[in-house]
Amino acid sequence: MSRISPYFKELKASGKKALIPYITAGDPSLDATVPMMQSLVDAGADIIELGVPFSDPMADGPAIQLACERALEHNTSLKDVLNCVRKFRESNTKTPVVLMGYLNPVEIMGYPTFAEQAEEAGVDGVLLVDLPPEEAGSVEPLFKKHNLDSIFLLAPTTSDARTKLICDHGSGYVYYVSVKGVTGSAALDTEEVARKVTKIQEQTDLPVGVGFGIKDGETAAQVAEVANGVIVGSVLVNAIADSAKNGLSVEQTCEKLSAIISEMRQAMDSVK
């Protein structure tokens, strides 16, 4: 079993919702990745989604596309990403880590090799954007064997029947994409999110994490009222890009990320 399900149970028992930040490994540098992960946890993050850079991140908007480009300029590979998790585990054995990315790097490494090395490194879950449950038949058992949760995406346009299919195949949590479009696009309609999350929760016992469109403490708190987890990415990636543009140190970049997550954590914890 991965760390994810027990962690959600622990949060529920304490009346808290999961705060799940996303950053791209290797952006702005590999050396900065682990310190940023640590700073996010110290500021109140519960689960880390660590992006595996890919040259064609089709579900992502300009912010994360550029983050992938910056990471790839440093030749950041899937092996490098796994090494980041290994280093993170030297000081943190509790916080779940989910790798988020696309099929190509995993296929190149080979599913059995990836699953074995991901487990050894301390990865808890895998979200491959372009791997739908219909095509994951041989992958899910392999991931399960190596204690890796298979996390799938749900969209506002996903039918009830397909929602049930996805939830039946998934584990750890399901990721509800709260807006139509790519990451960083459109505005958050919290009433619509509440309606959709309620329908999802009627079909599964899995926690529901909501991402896309969450940019500050106010929106994080609104989502925390209806979902089990709040997933935030583009605002953090933009802060990292701004830090790199202005020549800030790793420590200064970590401080910026900590400030964003701390605000969200406080806002979420104020929700009754």
C-alpha positions as CSV (number, residue, x, y, z in Angstrom):
1,M,0.0,0.0,0.0
2,S,1.2,3.5,-0.8
3,R,1.2,6.4,1.7
4,I,-1.7,8.1,0.0
5,S,-4.8,6.4,1.4
6,P,-3.6,6.3,5.0
7,Y,-2.7,10.0,4.7
8,F,-6.1,11.0,3.5
9,K,-7.7,9.0,6.4
10,E,-5.4,10.8,8.8
11,L,-6.4,14.2,7.4
12,K,-10.1,13.3,7.6
13,A,-9.7,12.3,11.2
14,S,-8.2,15.6,12.0
15,G,-10.8,17.6,10.0
16,K,-8.4,18.8,7.4
17,K,-8.3,18.7,3.6
18,A,-5.3,17.8,1.5
19,L,-3.2,20.6,-0.1
20,I,-1.5,19.1,-3.1
21,P,1.0,21.4,-4.9
22,Y,2.5,20.6,-8.3
23,I,6.0,21.6,-9.5
24,T,8.0,20.4,-12.5
25,A,11.2,18.5,-11.6
26,G,14.3,20.2,-13.0
27,D,12.7,23.6,-13.1
28,P,14.5,25.9,-12.5
29,S,17.2,23.3,-11.9
30,L,17.6,19.8,-10.5
31,D,19.5,21.1,-7.5
32,A,16.5,23.3,-6.7
33,T,13.8,20.5,-6.9
34,V,14.3,18.8,-3.6
35,P,14.7,22.0,-1.5
36,M,11.4,23.2,-3.2
37,M,9.7,20.0,-2.3
38,Q,10.8,20.3,1.3
39,S,9.8,23.9,1.5
40,L,6.3,23.1,0.2
41,V,5.8,20.4,2.9
42,D,7.2,22.8,5.6
43,A,4.6,25.4,4.5
44,G,1.7,23.0,4.8
45,A,1.6,20.8,1.7
46,D,0.2,17.2,2.3
47,I,1.0,15.5,-1.0
48,I,3.5,16.5,-3.7
49,E,2.7,16.1,-7.4
50,L,6.1,16.1,-9.1
51,G,6.0,16.7,-12.8
52,V,8.1,14.6,-15.2
53,P,9.2,17.0,-18.0
54,F,8.0,16.1,-21.5
55,S,8.4,17.9,-24.8
56,D,4.7,17.8,-25.7
57,P,2.6,18.3,-22.5
58,M,-0.7,18.4,-24.3
59,A,-2.9,18.9,-21.2
60,D,-0.9,21.8,-19.9
61,G,-1.1,25.5,-20.6
62,P,1.8,27.9,-21.3
63,A,3.1,28.0,-17.7
64,I,3.8,24.3,-17.3
65,Q,4.8,23.9,-21.0
66,L,7.5,26.5,-20.4
67,A,8.5,24.8,-17.1
68,C,8.9,21.5,-19.1
69,E,11.0,23.4,-21.6
70,R,13.3,24.8,-18.9
71,A,13.7,21.4,-17.3
72,L,14.5,19.8,-20.6
73,E,17.1,22.4,-21.3
74,H,18.9,20.9,-18.3
75,N,18.4,17.4,-19.9
76,T,16.2,16.4,-17.0
77,S,15.2,12.7,-17.4
78,L,12.8,10.4,-15.7
79,K,15.8,8.8,-14.0
80,D,16.7,12.3,-12.6
81,V,13.1,12.7,-11.4
82,L,13.3,9.4,-9.5
83,N,16.6,10.5,-8.0
84,C,14.9,13.6,-6.7
85,V,12.4,11.5,-4.9
86,R,15.2,9.3,-3.5
87,K,16.9,12.4,-2.1
88,F,13.6,13.8,-0.7
89,R,13.0,10.5,1.1
90,E,16.3,10.9,2.9
91,S,14.6,13.4,5.2
92,N,10.9,12.8,4.6
93,T,9.4,9.3,4.7
94,K,5.8,10.4,5.4
95,T,4.7,12.8,2.6
96,P,3.2,11.0,-0.4
97,V,4.7,11.8,-3.8
98,V,2.8,11.4,-7.0
99,L,4.6,11.5,-10.4
100,M,2.6,13.4,-13.0
101,G,3.4,13.3,-16.7
102,Y,3.0,11.5,-19.9
103,L,3.4,8.0,-21.3
104,N,6.5,8.4,-23.5
105,P,9.2,8.7,-20.8
106,V,7.8,5.7,-19.0
107,E,7.5,3.6,-22.1
108,I,11.1,4.4,-23.0
109,M,12.3,3.2,-19.6
110,G,9.9,0.2,-19.7
111,Y,6.9,-0.3,-17.4
112,P,8.4,-3.0,-15.3
113,T,11.7,-1.1,-14.8
114,F,9.8,2.1,-14.1
115,A,7.5,0.5,-11.6
116,E,10.3,-1.2,-9.7
117,Q,12.5,1.9,-9.6
118,A,9.6,4.2,-8.6
119,E,8.8,1.9,-5.7
120,E,12.4,1.8,-4.6
121,A,12.7,5.6,-4.9
122,G,9.7,6.1,-2.7
123,V,7.0,7.1,-5.2
124,D,3.4,6.6,-4.1
125,G,1.3,7.3,-7.2
126,V,1.4,7.8,-10.9
127,L,-0.8,10.1,-13.0
128,L,-0.1,9.6,-16.7
129,V,-2.3,12.1,-18.5
130,D,-2.4,10.2,-21.8
131,L,-3.1,6.8,-20.2
132,P,-6.9,6.3,-20.0
133,P,-8.2,3.4,-17.9
134,E,-9.4,1.6,-21.0
135,E,-5.7,1.2,-22.1
136,A,-4.2,0.6,-18.6
137,G,-5.2,-3.0,-18.2
138,S,-1.7,-4.4,-18.2
139,V,-0.2,-1.4,-16.3
140,E,-2.5,-1.2,-13.3
141,P,-1.6,-4.7,-11.9
142,L,2.1,-3.9,-12.3
143,F,1.7,-0.6,-10.5
144,K,-0.3,-2.2,-7.8
145,K,2.3,-4.9,-7.3
146,H,4.8,-2.2,-6.6
147,N,2.5,-0.2,-4.3
148,L,1.9,2.6,-6.8
149,D,-1.5,4.1,-7.0
150,S,-3.0,4.7,-10.4
151,I,-4.5,8.2,-10.5
152,F,-6.8,9.2,-13.3
153,L,-8.3,12.5,-14.5
154,L,-12.0,13.4,-14.6
155,A,-13.3,16.4,-16.6
156,P,-16.4,18.5,-16.4
157,T,-17.6,16.7,-19.6
158,T,-17.0,13.2,-18.2
159,S,-20.2,11.2,-18.3
160,D,-21.6,9.4,-15.2
161,A,-20.8,6.0,-16.8
162,R,-17.2,6.9,-17.6
163,T,-16.8,8.5,-14.1
164,K,-17.8,5.1,-12.6
165,L,-15.3,3.3,-14.9
166,I,-12.5,5.7,-14.0
167,C,-13.2,5.5,-10.3
168,D,-13.3,1.7,-10.4
169,H,-9.9,1.6,-12.0
170,G,-8.2,4.3,-9.9
171,S,-6.7,4.3,-6.5
172,G,-5.3,6.8,-4.1
173,Y,-7.5,9.7,-5.2
174,V,-9.1,10.9,-8.4
175,Y,-8.1,14.2,-10.0
176,Y,-11.1,16.4,-11.0
177,V,-10.1,19.0,-13.6
178,S,-12.3,21.9,-12.6
179,V,-12.4,23.8,-15.9
180,K,-12.5,23.0,-19.5
181,G,-9.2,23.6,-21.2
182,V,-5.5,23.3,-20.3
183,T,-3.8,24.1,-17.0
184,G,-3.8,27.8,-16.1
185,S,-6.9,28.5,-18.2
186,A,-10.3,29.9,-17.4
187,A,-11.9,31.0,-14.2
188,L,-13.1,28.7,-11.4
189,D,-16.8,28.2,-11.1
190,T,-17.0,26.9,-7.5
191,E,-20.8,26.2,-7.6
192,E,-20.3,23.9,-10.7
193,V,-17.3,22.3,-9.0
194,A,-19.4,21.5,-5.9
195,R,-22.1,19.9,-8.0
196,K,-19.7,17.8,-10.0
197,V,-17.7,16.7,-6.9
198,T,-20.9,15.7,-5.2
199,K,-21.8,13.5,-8.2
200,I,-18.3,11.9,-8.2
201,Q,-18.5,11.2,-4.5
202,E,-21.8,9.4,-5.0
203,Q,-20.0,6.9,-7.2
204,T,-16.7,6.3,-5.3
205,D,-15.1,6.2,-1.8
206,L,-11.9,7.5,-3.3
207,P,-10.9,11.1,-2.2
208,V,-11.5,13.7,-4.9
209,G,-8.8,16.2,-5.5
210,V,-9.7,19.3,-7.5
211,G,-7.2,21.1,-9.7
212,F,-7.0,23.9,-12.4
213,G,-8.0,27.4,-11.6
214,I,-6.8,27.5,-8.0
215,K,-4.6,30.5,-7.5
216,D,-4.9,31.9,-4.0
217,G,-6.1,31.3,-0.5
218,E,-9.7,32.3,-1.4
219,T,-10.1,29.8,-4.2
220,A,-8.3,27.1,-2.3
221,A,-10.7,27.6,0.6
222,Q,-13.7,27.5,-1.7
223,V,-12.6,24.2,-3.2
224,A,-11.7,22.8,0.3
225,E,-15.4,23.2,1.3
226,V,-16.5,20.6,-1.3
227,A,-13.5,18.5,-2.2
228,N,-11.1,16.2,-0.3
229,G,-8.0,17.8,-1.8
230,V,-6.9,21.1,-3.4
231,I,-4.4,20.8,-6.2
232,V,-2.4,23.8,-7.2
233,G,0.1,24.1,-10.0
234,S,0.3,27.1,-12.4
235,V,0.6,29.8,-9.7
236,L,3.6,27.9,-8.2
237,V,5.2,27.3,-11.6
238,N,4.7,31.0,-12.5
239,A,6.4,32.0,-9.3
240,I,9.4,29.7,-10.1
241,A,9.6,31.2,-13.6
242,D,9.5,34.7,-12.1
243,S,12.2,33.9,-9.6
244,A,14.5,32.5,-12.4
245,K,13.9,35.5,-14.5
246,N,14.9,37.8,-11.7
247,G,18.0,35.8,-10.7
248,L,16.7,34.8,-7.3
249,S,18.5,32.1,-5.3
250,V,17.0,28.7,-4.5
251,E,16.4,29.9,-0.9
252,Q,14.5,33.0,-2.2
253,T,12.5,30.8,-4.6
254,C,11.6,28.5,-1.8
255,E,10.4,31.4,0.3
256,K,8.1,32.6,-2.5
257,L,6.6,29.1,-2.8
258,S,6.2,28.8,1.0
259,A,4.3,32.1,1.1
260,I,1.8,30.9,-1.5
261,I,1.3,27.5,0.2
262,S,1.1,29.0,3.7
263,E,-1.7,31.4,2.6
264,M,-3.6,28.5,1.1
265,R,-3.1,26.3,4.1
266,Q,-4.4,28.9,6.5
267,A,-7.4,29.6,4.3
268,M,-8.2,26.0,3.9
269,D,-7.9,25.3,7.6
270,S,-10.4,28.1,8.3
271,V,-13.1,26.3,6.5
272,K,-15.5,24.6,8.8
